[in-house]
Amino acid sequence: MWIDELKEREISLGLERMKKVMNEMPSYKIIHVGGTNGKGSVCNFIASILMQRYSVGLYTSPHLERVNERIVVNGKEIEDAEIEEYRYLKKYNLTYFEALTAIALHYFERKKVDYAVIEVGLGGRLDATNVVEPELSIITNVAMEHENFLGNDIVSIAKEKAGIIKNAPVITACKGRALEVIKNTAEKKGVQLYIIGEDVKWYEIDENKFLIEADERYLVHSPLKGKFQGENIGIAIKAGEIIGMKKEDIIEGIEKATLYGRMEKIGRFLLDGCHNPHAVKAFSASIEKPDIIIFGVMKDKNVEEMIKNLPKARIYIATKASNERAMEANKIASIGKKFGKEFLVTENVKEAIEQAENYKAELICIVGSLYLIGEARKIIRRKIINK
């Protein structure tokens, strides 16, 4: 597809090109979701809640297997032929992410959605999605990431992410210095701020079962695994309340949500795209000691901290996804040695999975980059189909 030709273009933050493409604002209402971790889960929970009553567009990134996954209306992915209809966007000299964002915003208009849930790509202030005027802004949390683009400390990164705060209420689960930045920005804009842990509280009642206390009390079973989903569900429930959804619609929406590649169990494999240290910590806190961990990561991540935070396992396997930004497996293994983690080295994801299957193991975790997760998911699903 023509969109793939744009992959070679470097990330270029800024709104000039997007403003030319989006000469008028969409007529549908927008929930804009930024933050470091949990964005995908929050977007899917909110979209699922809204779909109980409305027509809903959902724009997320990255994709696991097909680019079409990023642009969805009422649970149905955009088709290749529909992406082809936006070929005219090439004349605007957009980056890959900008082009996809423009397609999504125009496509949702064409499909006459009532609401669109839009996930920020990178940062916030200068992200391609920040041409929108939202009904509600969400900043899930702030941790160290993309320092080369966003700054070398939490306050700088929080300021970039706070750039999506416009003239609409804000929900955040930020803490510490990041929360102070969000508070100050919301105050300057004169908008209502709802804080998870203060205005909304969540408790883990049982595995994947949470009590959320917002305007009302909600007892929900999460279809997405992981203790950390309590925070994401708290954000989504508060969003549902602000929008004016009924309690039963909110509960049903949460319990019907789906998200692949995040604490996703397929047979004896558990796949989680925990692609930064903060996410690896959340993964480790949600898992009992796994037998085997297959790990692969992009070179531009804080790999030392990620490996340091991996849970104890019987066997570690390093691998490399088919992506030019992916770190070599032998480099992962040498970093692992610093933290007393001995990695077996494999050349590719298929070999890593085959190595893991040679051992008697009840639980094989595949973690790290979402590119790794997408590749592994395709291989595992193909194996199951061909059995």
N, C-alpha and C positions, 0 to 999 in steps of 0.2 A: 504493500500500500504506500501511497505517496507520503503518509505521515512518517514512515520509517526512515525516509531520506533525511529527516531533520535531526535524527539521533546524534549525528556527528557534531552538531552545533554545540558550543560550550554553554554552560549555565550562564545566563546574563540577567541579573536581577535589575528590575526597573519596570515602570508602568507605561512608558511612552508608547511602545508598540501596541500594547493591549488597549490603550485608550483610543487609538486609531481604529482598531477592529470593533470595539464596543462603543459605537457613537451614540447609542441610546441604551438606557438601563432596562434590564428585563422587567416584565410586568408581574412575574411571580415573586413570592416572598422567599427570602434567603436566610438560612442559618449558616454562619461562617465559623468553621472549627479549626483552630490552630493549637499549637503546643508541641511539646517534645514527644511524648508517648501517649498512647491511648486514643489518638485521633481517629484511627480506623474503626475501633470498637464503638466509640461515641457516635460517629457518623452513622454507622449501621444500626445502632440502637434507636437513634432519633428518627432515622428514615422509616424504620419498622413501626415506631409509634405513630408517626404521621400517616402512614399508609392504612391505618385502621379507619381513616376518615377522608383522606385526601389523595390526589394524584401527586406523586413525589419523584423528583429527580435526585440522583445520588452521584456525586463526583468525588472519587478517591484516587489515591496513588500510593505506591506504584502498583502495577498489576502483577499477578503471579505467573499466569500462563499466556493470556491473550490481552492485548491492549484494550479490547472491547469491554473488559471487566471494569474499567475506570468510569465508564459513562452508562448509567443504568436508569431506566424509568419504570417504576412499579415492579421492580425485580427483574426486568428484561434488559439484557445488554444491547447496546447499539450494534447494528449490523455493519459488516464490512462495506456494503454498498452505500449505507448511510454516511459512513466516514468519507467515502469517495466523493460524495456530493459537496464536501467542504474543501475540495482541492483548491478553489480560488483563494484560500487563505495563504497559499504559498507566496503570493505577491507582497505580503506584509513583512516578509523576512523574519518570521517568528522562530523562537526556539521550539524544540519538541514539546516541552511542557506548556508553553504559551499557546501553541496550536491546539493541543488537546483541551486546554481550558476554554479557549474561544469556541471550539466545537461544542463542548458541553453546554456552555451558556446559551448559545444559539439553538442547539438541539432541544433543550428543555423548553425554550420559548415555542418552538415549532410543535412540540408535543403537548403544549398547553398545560403544563404542570401547575399545581397550586403552590407547591413549595419545592425548593431545591436545597439539599444539604451539601455544602461545598467544603472540601478539606483543603487546607493550605498545603502547598508543596514544600516550601523551604522558607523558614523565618516567618514573615508576615507583612511587615511594612512595605517591602518592595516585591512581594510575591505576586505572580501573575493573577492570582485569584482576587487580589485586593482592589480590583476595579469595582467590586460589588458594593451595594448599600444594604447591609443586612438588617433583618428584624431582630436578630439576636447574635451576639458574638460569644464564642467559647474559647478559652485558653486552658487546655487540660492541665498542663504542668510545664515547668521549665527546668531542663537539665543541660549539661554541657553537650553541645553537638554543633557540627558544621562551623567550627570556630573560624575557619578561613573566610567565611561569608558573614557570620553574625557577631563576631567579637570573642574575646578570650576570657570573659568572665560572665557569671550568671546575670548580673545587672544589665550588661550590654545586650545579651541574648534576649532577656525579658523585654527590654525596650523595643527590640525588633519585632518580637511576637505581639507586643501591646499595640503595634501599628495597625492591627485589624479592628481595634476598638473605634467605633464611629458614634452614631447618634442612636444607639440601641442598648438594651440591657446586656450585661456581661455575666457569664458564669465561669468560675475558675476553681481549680483544686491546687493552685500554686501555694507554696509555703515560703517562709523566710524573706530573703531580700527580693526574690522574684515577685512575691505577693505585694510587697511595698510598691514596686514599680507599677503593677496592675492597679492597685488602689489609687495611686497618684494619677494615673492616666484616666481612670474612670471618673475621678473627682473633677479633673480639669474639663472633661467632656460633659460633666453633669449628668452621668447615666448611672442607673442602679447596678450595683455589683452584688452577686450572690456567691458566697464562698463555701466550698465543700469542707466540712469539718466544723463550720460555724452555723451557717443558715441551713445547711443540709448535712445530716449525719448518716453514716452507713455502718452496719454491723454484719459480720459473717456469722450466720446462724448454724450453718452446716456446709458441707462441700457444695459449692455452686448455688447456695441458698443465702439470700441477703435480706436484711430488714433495712429499709430506707426511711428516714424521717425527714420529710420536707414539709410542705403545707399540710399534707396528709401522711399517714403511715402506709408503707407498701411492703408486703412480703412477696418476694419474687424469686423464681428459680432461673438462674442464668444458663442459657444454652452455650455461652462462651465460657470456657474453663479458665481458672486462675483466680486467686484471692483478690488480685488487683482489679478485677472487673467490678468489685463493689464500688470503687471510686467512679469508674466510667458509667455505671448504672445510675449512681447518684446524680451525676451531671445530666444524663439523658432524661431522668425523671423530672428534674427541676426544669429542664427545657420544655418538656411536655406540659408542665403546669403553667409556665409563663405563656405558652402558646394558647392554652385554654383547652387542652385535651381532657377527656373524662378519665377518671381513675381506672376504670376497667379497660379502656383503650391503651392506657400507658402500660398496665401490667401485661396485657396481651401482646403489645408491641415488643416489650422487652423479651418475653418468652418465645417470640417467633423469630428473633434476630439471628442472622447467620453471618459468619466471617471466616473465610478460609485462611489457613496459614498462621493463625494465632491460637496457640494451645490446641491445635487441631489433632485429634486422635484418628489415625487410620491403621487398623490392625494393631500391631505392636509398636508402631511408630507414633511419636508425638512431635508435631512440627510447630515451631514458634519463631516468628521473625523478630526476635529481640535483638535489634541492630545497633544498640548503644549500651554503655555501662548501666545506665538507669534501668533500662528494659531487662538486661540480663539479671540484675538484682531482683526485679519483680518476678522473673521466671524462676529463679532459684528459690525464692520464698514460697513458691506455689507448688513445688515438686518434691516428692520423696526422693531418696537416693536412686538415680537412674542407673541401669546397667551400663549403657553405652551412650556417649555423646558424640555426634558428628557435628563439627563446627567449621563454618566458613564465613568470611567477612570481607568487606571492602577495605582497600588500603587506607582510605582517608578517615577511618574511624579510630577511636581510642582503643586499639586492640589489646594493649596491656591490661587496661582496667576491665575490659570485657572478659578476658581469659581468667584474670584474677577472681572475678565474681562468679565464674561458672561453678555449679554445684559439684560435689565429689561424685565421681563415677568410677566404675571398675575399669572401663576402657575409654580412651579419648581418640577420636579419629579426625585428623585435619584434612580438609579438602578445598577445592577451588571451583567456584561456579564459572560458567562460560560467560564471563564478563571481563572486559579489559581492566576494569577498576578493582577486580578481585585480587586479594592478597594470595601469594603463592603458599601452598600447604606447608612446605619446609620452613618458611618464615614463621608461620603460625606455631609450628612445632618448636622452633628455637625460642620463641617468646614463652611458650608453655613451660619449658624447662626452668625458667626463672622462678616459676611459681609451683614447682614440684609436680607439674602435670605432664606426663609423658604421652605425646601424641604419635599414633601411627600416621604415616604420610601417604595420601592417595592422590592420584593425578586429577581425578574428576569425581563428580557427584555419584555417577553410576558405580564406579569402583568402590567408593566409600560405603555405599549401601550394601553392595555385595560382600565387602569385608565384614560389615556389622552382622549380616545374616549368617555368617559362618560360625558365630558364637551363639551359645545358648543364652538368650536374653529375653526377659519379659518386657522390658521397656527400652526402646532405642529412641533417644531424643535427637532431633535434627534442629539445630539452632544457629542463629546469627542473621546474616543478610537475607532480605526478602527475595533476592535473586536466587540464592541457594534454595530457599523454601519452595519457590515456584518450580525450579528444575527438579527437586527431589519429589515434589508432589506429583508431577507428571510421570516420573519413573515408577513410583510406588503404585499409583492408580492403574498404570498400564499393566504392571505385574499382576494386580488383583483381577483385572478384566481377562487377562490371558490364562489365568489358572484353570 
